[in-house]
């Protein structure tokens, strides 16, 4: 008899809305401050924070969609799960980068420099998610790295 797989039964992920908003808005404010300082001063903090809210809050909902809708519909093979999740992160990162660009253009009335290529947003979001998942893993919580989160 073999031991059950840690992914034998997918558990839906739920989090109180207050906790989600506190975390993601906090990330957006801190990330916005860092970007604003890099871009020339805190006067740009509100716009920068609005931009960072896309990967922070959008990333949360992308993860919810993956964990609660897509993952249960995929084959349980670990390689398939990993490939799908990384692919979703990449596509999400591309969409979030475009949304950030449009937000900056809409809030400033100026077209931001288009130096970045579309795929940079996808790769950057994969990196952000891998770090976020590592933090969960190091805290002993379910994560991408253990196949349970």
C-alpha positions as CSV (number, residue, x, y, z in Angstrom):
1,X,0.0,0.0,0.0
2,X,1.4,3.4,-1.0
3,X,1.3,6.6,1.0
4,X,-1.3,9.1,-0.2
5,X,-0.1,11.9,-2.3
6,X,0.0,15.3,-0.6
7,X,-2.2,16.5,-3.5
8,X,-4.7,13.6,-3.2
9,X,-7.5,15.9,-2.3
10,X,-7.4,19.6,-3.3
11,X,-8.7,21.9,-0.6
12,X,-10.2,25.1,-1.8
13,X,-8.3,28.2,-0.6
14,X,-10.3,30.8,1.4
15,X,-9.0,33.9,3.1
16,X,-11.0,36.7,4.8
17,X,-11.4,39.7,2.5
18,X,-10.0,42.0,5.2
19,X,-6.8,40.0,5.3
20,X,-6.4,40.0,1.6
21,X,-7.0,43.7,1.3
22,X,-4.7,44.5,4.2
23,X,-1.8,42.5,2.7
24,X,-2.2,43.5,-0.9
25,X,-2.8,47.2,-0.2
26,X,0.2,47.2,2.1
27,X,2.3,45.6,-0.6
28,X,1.1,48.2,-3.1
29,X,1.9,51.1,-0.7
30,X,5.4,49.8,0.1
31,X,6.1,48.8,-3.5
32,X,4.7,52.1,-4.7
33,X,7.0,54.0,-2.4
34,X,10.0,52.2,-3.6
35,X,9.1,52.8,-7.2
36,X,8.3,56.5,-6.6
37,X,11.6,57.1,-4.9
38,X,13.3,55.4,-7.9
39,X,11.3,57.5,-10.3
40,X,12.1,60.9,-8.8
41,X,10.2,61.4,-5.6
42,X,7.2,60.7,-3.4
43,X,5.0,62.9,-5.4
44,X,4.6,59.9,-7.7
45,X,3.7,57.5,-4.9
46,X,-0.1,57.4,-5.5
47,X,0.4,56.5,-9.2
48,X,3.1,54.0,-8.4
49,X,1.0,52.4,-5.7
50,X,-2.0,52.1,-8.1
51,X,0.3,50.4,-10.6
52,X,1.7,47.9,-8.0
53,X,-1.8,47.1,-6.9
54,X,-2.2,45.2,-10.2
55,X,0.3,42.4,-9.5
56,X,-0.5,42.5,-5.7
57,X,-4.3,42.2,-5.8
58,X,-4.5,40.8,-9.3
59,X,-1.9,38.2,-8.4
60,X,-4.0,37.1,-5.4
61,X,-7.1,36.6,-7.5
62,X,-5.0,34.8,-10.2
63,X,-3.8,32.4,-7.5
64,X,-7.3,31.9,-6.2
65,X,-8.5,31.1,-9.7
66,X,-5.7,28.6,-10.2
67,X,-6.1,26.9,-6.8
68,X,-9.9,26.8,-6.7
69,X,-10.9,26.4,-10.4
70,X,-8.1,25.3,-12.7
71,X,-6.0,23.0,-10.5
72,X,-8.8,20.6,-9.7
73,X,-9.5,20.3,-13.4
74,X,-5.9,19.4,-14.4
75,X,-4.3,16.0,-14.3
76,X,-2.7,15.4,-10.9
77,X,0.7,14.8,-12.3
78,X,3.1,17.1,-10.6
79,X,4.9,18.2,-13.8
80,X,1.6,19.2,-15.3
81,X,0.6,21.2,-12.2
82,X,4.0,23.0,-12.2
83,X,3.9,23.8,-15.9
84,X,0.3,25.0,-15.7
85,X,1.0,27.2,-12.7
86,X,4.2,28.8,-14.2
87,X,2.3,29.3,-17.5
88,X,-0.5,31.0,-15.6
89,X,2.0,33.2,-13.8
90,X,3.6,34.2,-17.0
91,X,0.4,35.1,-18.8
92,X,-0.8,36.9,-15.7
93,X,2.4,38.9,-15.5
94,X,2.0,40.0,-19.1
95,X,-1.5,41.1,-18.5
96,X,-0.5,42.9,-15.2
97,X,2.4,44.7,-17.0
98,X,0.0,45.9,-19.7
99,X,-2.5,47.0,-17.0
100,X,0.2,48.8,-15.1
101,X,1.3,50.6,-18.3
102,X,-2.3,51.7,-19.0
103,X,-2.8,52.8,-15.4
104,X,0.3,55.0,-15.5
105,X,-0.9,56.5,-18.8
106,X,-4.4,57.1,-17.6
107,X,-3.4,58.6,-14.3
108,X,-0.6,60.8,-15.5
109,X,-2.0,61.8,-18.9
110,X,1.4,60.9,-20.4
111,X,2.4,57.8,-22.2
112,X,5.1,56.0,-20.2
113,X,8.3,55.0,-21.9
114,X,7.8,51.6,-23.6
115,X,11.3,50.3,-23.1
116,X,10.2,47.0,-21.7
117,X,9.2,44.1,-23.8
118,X,5.9,42.3,-23.1
119,X,7.6,39.1,-21.9
120,X,9.5,40.9,-19.2
121,X,6.3,41.4,-17.2
122,X,5.6,37.6,-17.4
123,X,9.1,36.7,-16.3
124,X,9.1,39.3,-13.5
125,X,5.7,38.0,-12.2
126,X,7.1,34.4,-12.2
127,X,10.0,35.6,-10.1
128,X,7.7,37.5,-7.7
129,X,5.5,34.5,-7.2
130,X,8.4,32.1,-6.7
131,X,9.7,34.4,-3.9
132,X,6.2,34.8,-2.4
133,X,5.8,31.0,-2.4
134,X,9.2,30.5,-0.9
135,X,8.2,32.8,2.0
136,X,5.1,30.6,2.6
137,X,7.2,27.5,2.4
138,X,9.7,28.8,4.9
139,X,6.8,29.7,7.3
140,X,5.6,26.0,7.1
141,X,2.5,26.8,5.1
142,X,1.3,25.1,1.9
143,X,3.1,26.4,-1.1
144,X,4.1,25.8,-4.7
145,X,7.3,24.1,-3.5
146,X,5.5,21.3,-1.5
147,X,2.8,20.8,-4.1
148,X,0.0,21.4,-1.6
149,X,-0.5,25.1,-2.0
